[in-house]
């Protein structure tokens, strides 16, 4: 159940453009907000970035207005200084807390995890993660699992990713079906590309 003014499902997306020297990252945040009410809405969107320890490292707020019955994508920018980079050996994740408030009352909030990294394919050096060459060692996997079929519990995703990492894998190729959000979250947390 949501307020008439709310974020669309999966409606907050973060991209990070890492500087060449890795000293800062420019974040672009796209927030899709729905006004399901019968009247136009005037509100405020606030964005707060938390580092892995939960400390605020960037924030911004801005007014928005959305016509009745409309959905609107709001693009915002933040700068993240001295970001800790996501890698397969150190899967550092930040959290973006996005909130919509009307008359200083919070009506919806979404928390989105994200990592900061750079990727590049070079014809001479191969794949570079954060400017360093990295051999991609992956496996091709179906979502189903023995005993449960495709009704895979979230804990089983984590189990499978951990086992593959123990075997030396750092990448997972999904076969046939779009992966479950819980699977993608586990890959981000555990350092699996």
LUMDO-477839 format. One line per field, with one value per residue: residue number from 1; residue in three letters; z, y, x of N, C-alpha, C, CB in turn. Coordinates in steps of 0.1 Angstrom, whole numbers, plus 5000, padded with zeros to 4 digits. Glycine has a CB too. Example, Ala and Ser with C-alpha at 12.3 -4.5 7.8 and 13.67 -1.06 7.14 Angstrom:
REM LUMDO-477839
nuke [1	2];
roza [ALA	SER];
n_z [5078	5071];
n_y [4943	4978];
n_x [5132	5128];
ca_z [5078	5071];
ca_y [4955	4989];
ca_x [5123	5137];
c_z [5078	5079];
c_y [4967	5000];
c_x [5132	5129];
cb_z [5090	5057];
cb_y [4955	4994];
cb_x [5113	5141];
REM end
This chain:
REM LUMDO-477839
nuke [1	2	3	4	5	6	7	8	9	10	11	12	13	14	15	16	17	18	19	20	21	22	23	24	25	26	27	28	29	30	31	32	33	34	35	36	37	38	39	40	41	42	43	44	45	46	47	48	49	50	51	52	53	54	55	56	57	58	59	60	61	62	63	64	65	66	67	68	69	70	71	72	73	74	75	76	77	78	79	80	81	82	83	84	85	86	87	88	89	90	91	92	93	94	95	96	97	98	99	100	101	102	103	104	105	106	107	108	109	110	111	112	113	114	115	116	117	118	119	120	121	122	123	124	125	126	127	128	129	130	131	132	133	134	135	136	137	138	139	140	141	142	143	144	145	146	147	148	149	150	151	152	153	154	155	156	157	158	159	160	161	162	163	164	165	166	167	168	169	170	171	172	173	174	175	176	177	178	179	180	181	182	183	184	185	186	187	188	189	190	191	192	193];
roza [UNK	UNK	UNK	UNK	UNK	UNK	UNK	UNK	UNK	UNK	UNK	UNK	UNK	UNK	UNK	UNK	UNK	UNK	UNK	UNK	UNK	UNK	UNK	UNK	UNK	UNK	UNK	UNK	UNK	UNK	UNK	UNK	UNK	UNK	UNK	UNK	UNK	UNK	UNK	UNK	UNK	UNK	UNK	UNK	UNK	UNK	UNK	UNK	UNK	UNK	UNK	UNK	UNK	UNK	UNK	UNK	UNK	UNK	UNK	UNK	UNK	UNK	UNK	UNK	UNK	UNK	UNK	UNK	UNK	UNK	UNK	UNK	UNK	UNK	UNK	UNK	UNK	UNK	UNK	UNK	UNK	UNK	UNK	UNK	UNK	UNK	UNK	UNK	UNK	UNK	UNK	UNK	UNK	UNK	UNK	UNK	UNK	UNK	UNK	UNK	UNK	UNK	UNK	UNK	UNK	UNK	UNK	UNK	UNK	UNK	UNK	UNK	UNK	UNK	UNK	UNK	UNK	UNK	UNK	UNK	UNK	UNK	UNK	UNK	UNK	UNK	UNK	UNK	UNK	UNK	UNK	UNK	UNK	UNK	UNK	UNK	UNK	UNK	UNK	UNK	UNK	UNK	UNK	UNK	UNK	UNK	UNK	UNK	UNK	UNK	UNK	UNK	UNK	UNK	UNK	UNK	UNK	UNK	UNK	UNK	UNK	UNK	UNK	UNK	UNK	UNK	UNK	UNK	UNK	UNK	UNK	UNK	UNK	UNK	UNK	UNK	UNK	UNK	UNK	UNK	UNK	UNK	UNK	UNK	UNK	UNK	UNK	UNK	UNK	UNK	UNK	UNK	UNK];
n_z [5000	4991	4993	4975	4961	4950	4947	4916	4911	4913	4907	4912	4901	4900	4886	4884	4875	4873	4880	4861	4878	4899	4922	4926	4921	4898	4904	4889	4894	4888	4894	4893	4897	4908	4905	4917	4924	4923	4921	4913	4924	4947	4959	4977	4968	4984	4986	4999	5003	5017	5031	5033	5061	5070	5072	5063	5031	5010	4999	4989	4981	4964	4951	4936	4911	4901	4878	4882	4880	4866	4857	4864	4855	4874	4872	4890	4903	4921	4939	4947	4969	4970	4965	4977	4959	4941	4938	4927	4948	4969	4975	4977	4987	4984	4998	4986	4998	4989	4992	4992	5001	5014	5023	5044	5054	5052	5025	5010	5007	4993	4993	4977	4968	4956	4937	4930	4903	4876	4843	4815	4782	4767	4737	4739	4766	4777	4798	4820	4854	4874	4864	4865	4851	4848	4848	4835	4849	4845	4848	4832	4841	4850	4864	4879	4905	4920	4936	4942	4918	4899	4920	4937	4968	4984	5000	4988	4964	4974	4986	4963	4948	4966	4967	4940	4940	4958	4942	4924	4906	4891	4878	4865	4842	4832	4823	4799	4815	4828	4856	4891	4913	4939	4935	4919	4937	4956	4941	4938	4965	4972	4954	4927	4893];
n_y [4988	5021	5057	5081	5097	5085	5065	5048	5012	4997	5021	5038	5046	5044	5056	5057	5077	5074	5093	5097	5096	5083	5098	5109	5104	5110	5110	5100	5101	5087	5091	5078	5090	5086	5101	5092	5104	5126	5153	5178	5176	5190	5186	5174	5160	5141	5131	5109	5097	5069	5056	5024	5021	5034	5061	5094	5106	5122	5145	5158	5179	5187	5207	5194	5190	5174	5165	5155	5120	5114	5101	5108	5113	5121	5136	5137	5150	5140	5144	5122	5120	5107	5078	5045	5017	4992	4958	4925	4912	4930	4939	4966	4984	5012	5030	5045	5066	5075	5099	5110	5138	5155	5186	5185	5160	5127	5106	5085	5062	5049	5026	5021	5000	5004	5002	5016	5017	5012	5000	4985	4974	4966	4963	4954	4950	4936	4929	4954	4962	4988	5001	4981	4951	4922	4888	4873	4848	4827	4810	4793	4794	4779	4791	4773	4748	4718	4699	4721	4733	4761	4776	4790	4796	4827	4824	4802	4813	4828	4808	4793	4812	4817	4792	4790	4812	4801	4782	4797	4813	4844	4855	4852	4838	4842	4819	4816	4828	4859	4871	4867	4895	4892	4875	4891	4911	4895	4889	4914	4920	4899	4901	4891	4892];
n_x [5009	5006	5011	4992	5010	5040	5070	5076	5073	5105	5116	5138	5169	5204	5234	5269	5295	5328	5356	5387	5410	5399	5391	5367	5332	5306	5273	5243	5210	5179	5147	5115	5084	5051	5019	4991	4969	4939	4944	4968	5002	5025	5056	5086	5116	5141	5174	5198	5230	5245	5275	5293	5294	5273	5274	5265	5273	5267	5242	5210	5182	5152	5124	5094	5069	5039	5016	4981	4974	4997	5030	5063	5097	5124	5155	5185	5216	5245	5276	5301	5327	5360	5354	5348	5357	5338	5346	5354	5368	5364	5335	5322	5294	5272	5244	5215	5191	5161	5135	5101	5084	5055	5044	5063	5059	5069	5060	5067	5095	5125	5151	5181	5207	5240	5270	5303	5323	5346	5346	5362	5369	5398	5418	5444	5450	5429	5401	5393	5389	5382	5404	5424	5437	5417	5410	5382	5364	5340	5308	5281	5248	5217	5187	5172	5172	5183	5158	5141	5133	5124	5116	5134	5147	5158	5181	5194	5204	5225	5241	5249	5263	5284	5297	5306	5324	5343	5353	5368	5355	5344	5324	5290	5269	5237	5212	5186	5163	5152	5171	5163	5155	5166	5187	5204	5210	5224	5247	5258	5264	5282	5303	5302	5304];
ca_z [5000	4990	4992	4961	4955	4954	4937	4908	4914	4908	4901	4915	4895	4902	4878	4889	4865	4881	4874	4857	4889	4910	4934	4928	4911	4896	4905	4883	4900	4881	4903	4887	4907	4903	4912	4914	4930	4914	4921	4911	4937	4950	4970	4978	4968	4991	4983	5008	5001	5029	5028	5038	5075	5073	5073	5052	5024	5000	5000	4981	4981	4955	4950	4924	4910	4892	4875	4886	4871	4857	4862	4860	4859	4879	4872	4899	4904	4934	4937	4958	4970	4975	4967	4978	4947	4941	4930	4931	4961	4979	4969	4985	4983	4991	4998	4983	5004	4982	4999	4987	5012	5011	5036	5054	5058	5043	5020	5004	5007	4987	4995	4966	4969	4944	4938	4921	4896	4861	4835	4802	4775	4759	4728	4743	4780	4780	4806	4832	4864	4881	4858	4866	4843	4855	4840	4838	4851	4848	4845	4827	4851	4850	4877	4887	4914	4924	4947	4943	4905	4898	4932	4945	4980	4984	5006	4979	4955	4981	4987	4950	4945	4975	4962	4928	4943	4964	4931	4917	4896	4895	4869	4864	4830	4835	4811	4796	4821	4836	4870	4902	4920	4951	4929	4915	4950	4962	4933	4942	4979	4973	4945	4915	4881];
ca_y [5000	5034	5070	5085	5101	5074	5060	5036	5000	4997	5034	5046	5040	5051	5053	5064	5080	5075	5101	5089	5094	5076	5106	5112	5098	5118	5101	5104	5094	5089	5087	5078	5093	5085	5108	5085	5112	5134	5166	5180	5174	5197	5178	5176	5148	5142	5120	5108	5086	5064	5048	5011	5021	5041	5075	5103	5112	5132	5146	5169	5180	5197	5207	5188	5191	5164	5166	5144	5109	5113	5096	5117	5109	5133	5133	5145	5146	5142	5141	5113	5122	5096	5066	5032	5010	4978	4949	4911	4909	4939	4944	4978	4990	5023	5030	5058	5067	5085	5101	5120	5144	5165	5194	5180	5146	5117	5098	5073	5061	5038	5024	5015	4998	5006	5002	5025	5010	5015	4988	4988	4963	4971	4953	4949	4946	4928	4935	4962	4966	4999	5004	4970	4939	4911	4877	4869	4834	4826	4798	4795	4787	4780	4796	4762	4741	4705	4698	4732	4738	4775	4783	4791	4806	4837	4818	4793	4821	4832	4795	4790	4822	4815	4780	4793	4820	4792	4775	4806	4820	4858	4859	4843	4840	4837	4812	4815	4836	4871	4867	4872	4906	4887	4869	4902	4917	4887	4890	4927	4919	4889	4903	4883	4899];
ca_x [5000	5014	5004	4989	5023	5049	5080	5071	5081	5118	5116	5150	5181	5217	5246	5281	5306	5340	5367	5399	5419	5391	5390	5353	5322	5294	5261	5231	5199	5167	5136	5102	5074	5037	5009	4979	4958	4930	4949	4982	5009	5037	5063	5100	5124	5153	5183	5209	5239	5252	5286	5290	5293	5260	5276	5260	5284	5262	5227	5204	5167	5146	5110	5089	5054	5035	5001	4973	4974	5009	5043	5074	5111	5132	5169	5193	5230	5253	5291	5307	5342	5369	5345	5354	5353	5333	5354	5351	5374	5359	5323	5317	5281	5266	5229	5208	5178	5153	5122	5092	5076	5045	5043	5073	5056	5074	5049	5073	5109	5130	5165	5187	5221	5248	5285	5310	5333	5348	5349	5367	5375	5409	5422	5457	5451	5417	5391	5399	5380	5388	5418	5433	5433	5411	5405	5368	5363	5326	5301	5268	5240	5203	5181	5166	5181	5178	5149	5132	5130	5127	5112	5147	5148	5169	5193	5201	5212	5238	5249	5255	5274	5296	5304	5313	5335	5352	5359	5376	5347	5341	5313	5279	5261	5224	5207	5172	5153	5157	5174	5155	5162	5174	5200	5213	5214	5234	5259	5264	5269	5293	5314	5301	5300];
c_z [5000	4991	4977	4953	4960	4943	4929	4913	4906	4901	4905	4910	4896	4893	4884	4878	4873	4873	4871	4869	4901	4922	4936	4918	4911	4895	4897	4888	4892	4890	4895	4898	4901	4912	4908	4919	4919	4913	4918	4924	4936	4961	4969	4977	4975	4988	4993	5005	5014	5025	5035	5054	5080	5075	5061	5045	5013	5002	4992	4983	4970	4954	4936	4923	4899	4890	4879	4875	4863	4865	4856	4864	4862	4879	4881	4899	4917	4931	4950	4958	4975	4976	4969	4967	4949	4933	4934	4944	4972	4974	4978	4979	4991	4990	4995	4989	4997	4989	4992	5000	5007	5024	5047	5060	5048	5038	5013	5005	5001	4990	4984	4968	4956	4947	4928	4916	4882	4855	4821	4795	4766	4750	4732	4757	4785	4789	4818	4841	4873	4877	4859	4858	4852	4846	4844	4838	4855	4844	4840	4835	4848	4863	4885	4895	4918	4936	4948	4929	4904	4910	4941	4956	4979	4989	4997	4968	4962	4983	4974	4946	4953	4970	4949	4930	4950	4953	4922	4906	4901	4886	4867	4851	4833	4822	4811	4802	4827	4850	4880	4908	4932	4946	4926	4927	4956	4954	4937	4956	4980	4963	4933	4904	4873];
c_y [5012	5046	5072	5090	5092	5072	5048	5024	5000	5011	5043	5039	5049	5047	5062	5065	5083	5083	5092	5086	5087	5084	5110	5105	5108	5108	5108	5095	5097	5083	5089	5079	5093	5094	5101	5092	5120	5148	5167	5180	5183	5190	5182	5162	5150	5129	5121	5095	5082	5055	5034	5010	5028	5056	5083	5108	5121	5133	5158	5168	5190	5195	5200	5191	5182	5165	5154	5133	5107	5106	5105	5112	5121	5128	5143	5141	5149	5139	5133	5115	5110	5083	5054	5023	4996	4970	4935	4907	4918	4946	4954	4983	5002	5022	5044	5057	5079	5086	5112	5125	5155	5173	5189	5166	5136	5108	5085	5074	5048	5038	5016	5013	4999	5005	5012	5017	5015	5002	4993	4976	4970	4960	4947	4944	4937	4936	4942	4966	4976	5002	4992	4958	4928	4900	4873	4854	4831	4812	4802	4787	4789	4785	4784	4755	4728	4705	4709	4737	4752	4783	4784	4801	4815	4831	4809	4801	4824	4819	4792	4799	4820	4803	4783	4802	4811	4785	4784	4814	4834	4863	4848	4847	4834	4830	4812	4825	4849	4867	4874	4884	4901	4881	4880	4909	4909	4888	4903	4926	4910	4891	4894	4892	4891];
c_x [5009	5005	5001	5001	5034	5059	5073	5079	5094	5121	5128	5162	5193	5228	5257	5292	5319	5350	5379	5408	5412	5389	5376	5345	5310	5282	5250	5220	5186	5156	5123	5092	5061	5028	4996	4966	4950	4935	4964	4989	5022	5044	5078	5106	5137	5161	5195	5217	5246	5263	5284	5289	5280	5262	5271	5273	5280	5247	5223	5189	5163	5131	5106	5074	5050	5020	4994	4973	4986	5020	5054	5087	5119	5147	5177	5207	5236	5268	5295	5322	5348	5360	5353	5348	5348	5342	5349	5357	5369	5347	5316	5304	5277	5251	5225	5194	5171	5139	5114	5084	5067	5042	5051	5069	5060	5062	5054	5088	5114	5145	5171	5202	5228	5263	5291	5322	5335	5351	5353	5372	5386	5415	5436	5457	5439	5407	5398	5387	5387	5402	5428	5428	5428	5406	5391	5368	5348	5321	5287	5259	5225	5198	5177	5177	5175	5169	5139	5128	5134	5122	5123	5146	5160	5182	5201	5209	5226	5247	5256	5266	5286	5304	5312	5325	5346	5360	5368	5368	5345	5329	5303	5271	5248	5219	5192	5163	5159	5160	5165	5162	5170	5187	5209	5218	5226	5247	5266	5271	5282	5304	5314	5297	5290];
cb_z [5012	4977	4998	4960	4959	4958	4943	4893	4911	4897	4904	4931	4880	4917	4863	4901	4855	4884	4883	4846	4894	4913	4933	4928	4916	4883	4919	4867	4915	4867	4916	4878	4915	4903	4909	4920	4940	4919	4934	4903	4939	4952	4968	4990	4953	5006	4968	5023	4989	5038	5033	5034	5081	5085	5076	5057	5018	4985	5015	4966	4995	4941	4950	4923	4906	4897	4860	4888	4863	4853	4858	4865	4846	4894	4857	4914	4893	4945	4936	4956	4979	4988	4954	4992	4937	4936	4932	4920	4959	4982	4968	4986	4984	4983	5011	4968	5020	4967	5014	4976	5022	5005	5040	5065	5061	5049	5010	4989	5022	4971	5009	4952	4975	4936	4935	4929	4896	4859	4834	4802	4766	4768	4714	4742	4789	4788	4812	4827	4873	4896	4865	4881	4835	4864	4841	4828	4862	4841	4858	4811	4865	4846	4874	4878	4927	4926	4959	4950	4902	4885	4938	4935	4993	4991	5019	4972	4952	4995	4991	4939	4947	4990	4959	4918	4953	4973	4922	4910	4893	4894	4855	4876	4817	4839	4811	4800	4832	4835	4873	4913	4924	4959	4916	4906	4960	4962	4918	4942	4988	4972	4952	4917	4872];
cb_y [5000	5034	5082	5095	5116	5061	5056	5039	4987	4986	5041	5049	5037	5050	5056	5056	5092	5061	5113	5097	5107	5063	5118	5128	5084	5127	5098	5103	5098	5082	5096	5066	5106	5070	5124	5071	5122	5133	5174	5194	5160	5212	5163	5183	5142	5144	5121	5107	5089	5056	5054	5002	5027	5035	5078	5114	5100	5127	5147	5169	5183	5194	5221	5172	5206	5150	5169	5149	5109	5127	5081	5132	5101	5137	5135	5143	5155	5133	5154	5098	5134	5099	5065	5025	5010	4978	4951	4901	4910	4950	4932	4989	4979	5037	5025	5061	5070	5082	5104	5115	5151	5159	5195	5190	5145	5109	5106	5071	5062	5038	5018	5023	4983	5019	4988	5038	4994	5025	4979	4999	4955	4977	4958	4961	4958	4915	4924	4975	4954	4996	5015	4966	4933	4916	4864	4875	4828	4836	4789	4792	4793	4766	4805	4752	4750	4695	4698	4743	4736	4780	4775	4794	4798	4849	4811	4784	4834	4837	4784	4789	4837	4813	4769	4800	4831	4783	4768	4799	4813	4866	4864	4843	4835	4848	4798	4802	4828	4883	4870	4861	4916	4876	4860	4912	4919	4872	4890	4938	4913	4876	4902	4871	4902];
cb_x [4990	5023	5013	4978	5026	5042	5093	5073	5072	5120	5104	5151	5178	5222	5244	5287	5302	5346	5371	5407	5425	5398	5399	5350	5318	5295	5257	5231	5197	5166	5136	5100	5077	5033	5009	4979	4963	4916	4945	4985	5013	5035	5061	5105	5125	5152	5189	5204	5249	5242	5300	5301	5305	5254	5291	5251	5292	5266	5223	5208	5162	5152	5104	5092	5050	5039	4999	4958	4962	5014	5045	5072	5118	5128	5175	5187	5238	5247	5299	5302	5344	5375	5337	5350	5364	5318	5369	5355	5389	5370	5313	5328	5270	5270	5223	5207	5178	5151	5125	5082	5086	5032	5028	5075	5040	5085	5041	5069	5114	5128	5168	5185	5223	5244	5290	5315	5331	5360	5336	5378	5365	5421	5423	5467	5450	5422	5381	5406	5375	5388	5423	5435	5445	5399	5414	5358	5373	5319	5300	5267	5243	5196	5170	5159	5185	5190	5157	5138	5115	5121	5100	5158	5147	5165	5190	5190	5205	5235	5239	5244	5268	5291	5294	5304	5331	5346	5349	5386	5333	5353	5319	5269	5268	5214	5212	5167	5145	5147	5188	5152	5151	5166	5197	5205	5203	5230	5256	5254	5259	5287	5327	5291	5312];
REM end
